[in-house]
Amino acid sequence: MNPDIAELLANPYVFRSLAVILGATFIFFAIVSVILFYHWKRYEATNVKIAFATTIYFGVSALFFGWAAYYLFIFIK
């Protein structure tokens, strides 16, 4: 018998595990972001391209992390 979603989310260990996974993903994202930003600043020729790439990258990333945090911390609890 498989437990349904409500039963899984009632277990505090599942919530903690999901929070740890989200935190680890954010740390990985921060490291990759530093590397990408360094690469863009070092090797890109124009500041307009850097600004565009940075805006798209961080804008979409903020949407994804905001969505994940919303469902993890607000919707589930």
GUKOLKE-265476 format. One record per atom (N, C-alpha, C): x, y negated, z; atom name. Coordinates in steps of 0.1 Angstrom, whole numbers, plus 5000, padded with zeros to 4 digits. Layout:
residues N
+------+------+------+----+
!   xx !   yy !   zz !  a !
+------+------+------+----+
!    X !    Y !    Z ! CA !
...
+------+------+------+----+
END
This chain:
residues 77
+------+------+------+----+
!   xx !   yy !   zz !  a !
+------+------+------+----+
! 5008 ! 5012 ! 5000 !  N !
! 5000 ! 5000 ! 5000 ! CA !
! 5009 ! 4988 ! 5000 !  C !
! 5006 ! 4979 ! 4991 !  N !
! 5014 ! 4966 ! 4990 ! CA !
! 5007 ! 4955 ! 4997 !  C !
! 5014 ! 4948 ! 5005 !  N !
! 5008 ! 4937 ! 5012 ! CA !
! 5005 ! 4925 ! 5003 !  C !
! 4995 ! 4918 ! 5005 !  N !
! 4992 ! 4907 ! 4997 ! CA !
! 5000 ! 4895 ! 5001 !  C !
! 4999 ! 4884 ! 4994 !  N !
! 5007 ! 4872 ! 4996 ! CA !
! 5005 ! 4866 ! 5010 !  C !
! 4992 ! 4866 ! 5014 !  N !
! 4989 ! 4860 ! 5027 ! CA !
! 4996 ! 4867 ! 5038 !  C !
! 4996 ! 4881 ! 5037 !  N !
! 5003 ! 4889 ! 5048 ! CA !
! 5018 ! 4886 ! 5047 !  C !
! 5024 ! 4885 ! 5036 !  N !
! 5038 ! 4883 ! 5035 ! CA !
! 5042 ! 4869 ! 5040 !  C !
! 5034 ! 4859 ! 5037 !  N !
! 5037 ! 4845 ! 5042 ! CA !
! 5034 ! 4844 ! 5057 !  C !
! 5026 ! 4852 ! 5063 !  N !
! 5024 ! 4852 ! 5077 ! CA !
! 5036 ! 4856 ! 5085 !  C !
! 5045 ! 4864 ! 5078 !  N !
! 5057 ! 4869 ! 5085 ! CA !
! 5067 ! 4857 ! 5085 !  C !
! 5072 ! 4853 ! 5097 !  N !
! 5081 ! 4842 ! 5098 ! CA !
! 5095 ! 4845 ! 5091 !  C !
! 5099 ! 4857 ! 5090 !  N !
! 5111 ! 4860 ! 5083 ! CA !
! 5111 ! 4857 ! 5068 !  C !
! 5100 ! 4859 ! 5062 !  N !
! 5098 ! 4856 ! 5048 ! CA !
! 5100 ! 4841 ! 5046 !  C !
! 5093 ! 4833 ! 5054 !  N !
! 5095 ! 4818 ! 5053 ! CA !
! 5109 ! 4814 ! 5055 !  C !
! 5116 ! 4819 ! 5065 !  N !
! 5130 ! 4816 ! 5067 ! CA !
! 5139 ! 4820 ! 5055 !  C !
! 5136 ! 4832 ! 5050 !  N !
! 5144 ! 4837 ! 5039 ! CA !
! 5142 ! 4828 ! 5027 !  C !
! 5130 ! 4824 ! 5024 !  N !
! 5127 ! 4814 ! 5013 ! CA !
! 5134 ! 4801 ! 5015 !  C !
! 5134 ! 4796 ! 5027 !  N !
! 5141 ! 4783 ! 5031 ! CA !
! 5156 ! 4785 ! 5029 !  C !
! 5161 ! 4796 ! 5033 !  N !
! 5176 ! 4798 ! 5031 ! CA !
! 5179 ! 4798 ! 5016 !  C !
! 5171 ! 4805 ! 5008 !  N !
! 5173 ! 4806 ! 4994 ! CA !
! 5172 ! 4792 ! 4987 !  C !
! 5163 ! 4784 ! 4991 !  N !
! 5161 ! 4771 ! 4986 ! CA !
! 5173 ! 4762 ! 4990 !  C !
! 5178 ! 4763 ! 5003 !  N !
! 5190 ! 4756 ! 5007 ! CA !
! 5202 ! 4760 ! 5000 !  C !
! 5204 ! 4773 ! 4998 !  N !
! 5216 ! 4778 ! 4990 ! CA !
! 5215 ! 4773 ! 4976 !  C !
! 5204 ! 4773 ! 4970 !  N !
! 5202 ! 4768 ! 4956 ! CA !
! 5205 ! 4753 ! 4955 !  C !
! 5201 ! 4746 ! 4965 !  N !
! 5204 ! 4731 ! 4965 ! CA !
! 5219 ! 4729 ! 4967 !  C !
! 5226 ! 4737 ! 4975 !  N !
! 5240 ! 4735 ! 4977 ! CA !
! 5247 ! 4738 ! 4964 !  C !
! 5243 ! 4749 ! 4957 !  N !
! 5249 ! 4753 ! 4944 ! CA !
! 5247 ! 4741 ! 4934 !  C !
! 5234 ! 4736 ! 4934 !  N !
! 5231 ! 4725 ! 4925 ! CA !
! 5240 ! 4713 ! 4928 !  C !
! 5242 ! 4710 ! 4941 !  N !
! 5251 ! 4698 ! 4944 ! CA !
! 5265 ! 4700 ! 4939 !  C !
! 5270 ! 4712 ! 4940 !  N !
! 5284 ! 4715 ! 4935 ! CA !
! 5285 ! 4714 ! 4920 !  C !
! 5275 ! 4720 ! 4913 !  N !
! 5275 ! 4719 ! 4899 ! CA !
! 5273 ! 4704 ! 4894 !  C !
! 5265 ! 4697 ! 4902 !  N !
! 5262 ! 4683 ! 4898 ! CA !
! 5275 ! 4674 ! 4899 !  C !
! 5283 ! 4677 ! 4909 !  N !
! 5295 ! 4669 ! 4911 ! CA !
! 5305 ! 4673 ! 4899 !  C !
! 5305 ! 4685 ! 4895 !  N !
! 5314 ! 4689 ! 4884 ! CA !
! 5309 ! 4683 ! 4871 !  C !
! 5296 ! 4684 ! 4869 !  N !
! 5291 ! 4678 ! 4856 ! CA !
! 5293 ! 4663 ! 4856 !  C !
! 5290 ! 4656 ! 4867 !  N !
! 5292 ! 4642 ! 4867 ! CA !
! 5306 ! 4638 ! 4865 !  C !
! 5316 ! 4645 ! 4871 !  N !
! 5330 ! 4643 ! 4868 ! CA !
! 5333 ! 4645 ! 4853 !  C !
! 5328 ! 4655 ! 4847 !  N !
! 5330 ! 4658 ! 4833 ! CA !
! 5324 ! 4647 ! 4825 !  C !
! 5312 ! 4643 ! 4828 !  N !
! 5306 ! 4632 ! 4820 ! CA !
! 5314 ! 4619 ! 4821 !  C !
! 5319 ! 4616 ! 4833 !  N !
! 5327 ! 4603 ! 4834 ! CA !
! 5340 ! 4604 ! 4828 !  C !
! 5346 ! 4616 ! 4828 !  N !
! 5360 ! 4618 ! 4823 ! CA !
! 5361 ! 4619 ! 4808 !  C !
! 5352 ! 4626 ! 4802 !  N !
! 5353 ! 4630 ! 4788 ! CA !
! 5343 ! 4623 ! 4779 !  C !
! 5333 ! 4616 ! 4784 !  N !
! 5323 ! 4610 ! 4775 ! CA !
! 5328 ! 4596 ! 4771 !  C !
! 5325 ! 4592 ! 4759 !  N !
! 5330 ! 4580 ! 4753 ! CA !
! 5322 ! 4567 ! 4758 !  C !
! 5309 ! 4569 ! 4758 !  N !
! 5301 ! 4557 ! 4760 ! CA !
! 5293 ! 4558 ! 4773 !  C !
! 5291 ! 4547 ! 4780 !  N !
! 5283 ! 4547 ! 4792 ! CA !
! 5268 ! 4549 ! 4790 !  C !
! 5263 ! 4546 ! 4778 !  N !
! 5249 ! 4548 ! 4775 ! CA !
! 5246 ! 4563 ! 4775 !  C !
! 5255 ! 4571 ! 4770 !  N !
! 5252 ! 4586 ! 4769 ! CA !
! 5253 ! 4591 ! 4784 !  C !
! 5262 ! 4587 ! 4792 !  N !
! 5264 ! 4591 ! 4805 ! CA !
! 5251 ! 4588 ! 4813 !  C !
! 5246 ! 4576 ! 4812 !  N !
! 5234 ! 4571 ! 4819 ! CA !
! 5222 ! 4580 ! 4814 !  C !
! 5221 ! 4582 ! 4802 !  N !
! 5210 ! 4590 ! 4797 ! CA !
! 5210 ! 4605 ! 4802 !  C !
! 5222 ! 4611 ! 4801 !  N !
! 5223 ! 4625 ! 4805 ! CA !
! 5221 ! 4626 ! 4820 !  C !
! 5226 ! 4616 ! 4828 !  N !
! 5225 ! 4616 ! 4843 ! CA !
! 5210 ! 4614 ! 4846 !  C !
! 5203 ! 4605 ! 4840 !  N !
! 5189 ! 4603 ! 4842 ! CA !
! 5181 ! 4615 ! 4840 !  C !
! 5183 ! 4622 ! 4828 !  N !
! 5175 ! 4634 ! 4825 ! CA !
! 5178 ! 4645 ! 4834 !  C !
! 5191 ! 4647 ! 4837 !  N !
! 5195 ! 4658 ! 4846 ! CA !
! 5190 ! 4657 ! 4860 !  C !
! 5192 ! 4645 ! 4866 !  N !
! 5187 ! 4643 ! 4880 ! CA !
! 5172 ! 4642 ! 4880 !  C !
! 5166 ! 4636 ! 4870 !  N !
! 5152 ! 4635 ! 4870 ! CA !
! 5144 ! 4648 ! 4870 !  C !
! 5149 ! 4656 ! 4861 !  N !
! 5143 ! 4670 ! 4860 ! CA !
! 5146 ! 4678 ! 4872 !  C !
! 5158 ! 4677 ! 4877 !  N !
! 5162 ! 4684 ! 4889 ! CA !
! 5154 ! 4680 ! 4901 !  C !
! 5151 ! 4667 ! 4902 !  N !
! 5143 ! 4662 ! 4913 ! CA !
! 5129 ! 4668 ! 4912 !  C !
! 5123 ! 4669 ! 4900 !  N !
! 5110 ! 4674 ! 4899 ! CA !
! 5110 ! 4689 ! 4903 !  C !
! 5120 ! 4697 ! 4899 !  N !
! 5120 ! 4711 ! 4902 ! CA !
! 5122 ! 4713 ! 4917 !  C !
! 5132 ! 4706 ! 4923 !  N !
! 5134 ! 4707 ! 4938 ! CA !
! 5122 ! 4702 ! 4946 !  C !
! 5116 ! 4691 ! 4941 !  N !
! 5104 ! 4686 ! 4948 ! CA !
! 5092 ! 4696 ! 4947 !  C !
! 5091 ! 4702 ! 4936 !  N !
! 5080 ! 4712 ! 4934 ! CA !
! 5083 ! 4724 ! 4943 !  C !
! 5095 ! 4729 ! 4944 !  N !
! 5099 ! 4740 ! 4952 ! CA !
! 5097 ! 4737 ! 4967 !  C !
! 5101 ! 4725 ! 4971 !  N !
! 5100 ! 4721 ! 4985 ! CA !
! 5085 ! 4719 ! 4989 !  C !
! 5077 ! 4714 ! 4980 !  N !
! 5063 ! 4712 ! 4982 ! CA !
! 5057 ! 4726 ! 4985 !  C !
! 5059 ! 4735 ! 4977 !  N !
! 5053 ! 4748 ! 4979 ! CA !
! 5059 ! 4756 ! 4991 !  C !
! 5071 ! 4754 ! 4994 !  N !
! 5077 ! 4761 ! 5005 ! CA !
! 5073 ! 4755 ! 5018 !  C !
! 5074 ! 4742 ! 5020 !  N !
! 5072 ! 4735 ! 5033 ! CA !
! 5058 ! 4730 ! 5035 !  C !
! 5050 ! 4727 ! 5025 !  N !
! 5037 ! 4721 ! 5027 ! CA !
! 5026 ! 4731 ! 5024 !  C !
! 5027 ! 4736 ! 5012 !  N !
! 5016 ! 4745 ! 5008 ! CA !
! 5015 ! 4758 ! 5016 !  C !
! 5027 ! 4764 ! 5019 !  N !
! 5027 ! 4777 ! 5025 ! CA !
! 5024 ! 4775 ! 5040 !  C !
! 5029 ! 4765 ! 5047 !  N !
! 5027 ! 4763 ! 5061 ! CA !
! 5013 ! 4759 ! 5064 !  C !
+------+------+------+----+
END
